[in-house]
Amino acid sequence: MRRILIKVAYDGTDFHGWQLQPGVRTVESELNAAIKALTGEEIAVTGASRTDAGVHSMGNVAVFDTESTIPADRFCPALNTYLPEDVKVTESFEVKPDFHPRKVNCRKTYEYRILCSRVPDPLRRRNTWQIPYALDVGKMQEAAKYLIGEHDFASFCCVRTQAESTVRTVFDIEVTGKDNTAASKEITIRVTGNGFLYNMVRIIAGTLVEVGAGKKEPEWVKEALEKADRTEGGPTAPPQGLVLKEIIYEEK
Amino acid sequence: MRRILIKVAYDGTDFHGWQLQPGVRTVESELNAAIKALTGEEIAVTGASRTDAGVHSMGNVAVFDTESTIPADRFCPALNTYLPEDVKVTESFEVKPDFHPRKVNCRKTYEYRILCSRVPDPLRRRNTWQIPYALDVGKMQEAAKYLIGEHDFASFCCVRTQAESTVRTVFDIEVTGKDNTAASKEITIRVTGNGFLYNMVRIIAGTLVEVGAGKKEPEWVKEALEKADRTEGGPTAPPQGLVLKEIIYEEK
C-alpha cells in the first residue's frame, strides 16, 4: 500500500465545490471516479482545501492510498485520460503513509481577482469579480497591512464554520493593480497564510473592496479585526474571483 | 432613422459563431433579440466579422438602423441589461447612414493564444490551444516575417471561402512568448491586416506551430505562400485560441 499525493487544477465554474455531495458534480467525485476507472479501487481522496462552488484551483492537493503498481509519477498522465477537461492532475508523487494534507504545516496562497470596468467583460466573467466603478488600490494596500500576522479572524469567518479556533496567521497580503485598457483595471489580492477559515479570503476581498470604494477608511479593517465578530467585517466577495494558487508543505 | 454602431465582446465557447442560423444560438441572434426587447423593432444587425463557433471577440463591430429616440451612447448600457452574460456591448455611437462595417477600409487585429504545457490547464482551456510540447518562438518569428505585406493568401484560406480575390495585406505579425511557470509557456500571435480570408488567422497559427515544433523550416512559409494553394499551408488551428481584438475604421 502506498500513499500518493496529487496536485489538482480545476475551473470551479461547473462544480458544486470540492466536497462529495449526493447527486451533484464535485471535484472529489470526479477524482474518485477517475481513480476507480484507472485502478479498479473504490477510493475516496482526502483533500487539502474543500473549496466552494465556483472557486478555482491551480494547486489544490489530495492524497489517496492504493494497492496499484502504477509508478507514482504516472498517476498524473494516467488519471488525466479519465478526467473531464475542467479538472486535471498537474503532478503526482508518493508521500509517507501518515501524510495528511490538512494536518501538516503548510503555506497556502490564494488569489482574488477583481475587474473594475464600466462595462462587463464576457471573457473574464468566469474568473473575476466585475465591479462597475474604480477602486483606490493605495487605500486597499494600506488596509491589507492590518491583516498580516497572527490574529483572531472571527470577523472574517462565515458563521457556518465549525473550526474550534479562529486564530490564523497571514504571512503576507499583496494588492496589485494593472490597467488592462483605458477604462478597466484588474486588481489582484494575493494572500498567503498557514490556513484559512471558511470564506476567509472572500471576506477579506469583500472588506478591502469596501475600503477601495471609499465606503470605509483603511483603519476600519483594524477595528473590525479587533472586535472578532463576523458582523463587523465586510461582505463576502463572490466565488468566481477566487483561485487557490498553491499549497507548500514543509514535509512530505 | 439613425444608424448605430456597436462594439461587441463575447466568449465564443457557447455560441455557434456570429452568423444567424436557424435553431442554434449565435451572437447575431442574441443581439437582434436584445434590440427587439429594447426598442420593439425587428432588426437584423450587420456585423464586421462573421467569426466561427468557439472564436472570441473583444471588439467586433455591428451596425443597425433604428427609429428609436434612445441617445446613441445609451444603447450600450441598455442593450447589456437584455444580453446574456457571455455577450456584451462595450460602446455605442451614431455613424453615417451609409456606413457599412464590411465595406469601409479598416485595420483588424486578431490574437491567437497557444499554451505549451506538459499537462493540460483547465483554467485556460476555453481560450488557448494547448500543446503538450515546447515551441521555438524565434523560428516562429522568423517564419511570420514572410507573411507581412500584400500577398495572395490562397494557401492560408479554407476552400469554403467565396471571396473573389485572395489577396490581402498583413500590416504586422508579432509572435511573443511568456513563461507562465517553469513547465509552461504562453505564446501569442498578434496579426493586423486590412481584412482576412475565411480561417486565415487560424491557418497562419497552425502553420507557425509546424515551424515552432521543428516539423518545417521558416522558409517553408515563404514557399507555401508563393504556391497559392491551400494544400501547401499548415493545418487550421482550433477556434478557442482565437480572439478578435479590435477593428479600427478610418472613417465613421
Interface residues (C-beta under 8 A of the other chain):
Chain A: A9 Y10 D11 H56 M58 C76 P77 N80 E85 D86 V87 K88 V89 T90 E91 V119 P120 D121 P122 L123 R125 R126 N127 V243
Chain B: A9 Y10 D11 H56 M58 C76 P77 N80 E85 D86 V87 K88 V89 T90 E91 V119 P120 D121 P122 L123 R125 R126 N127 V243
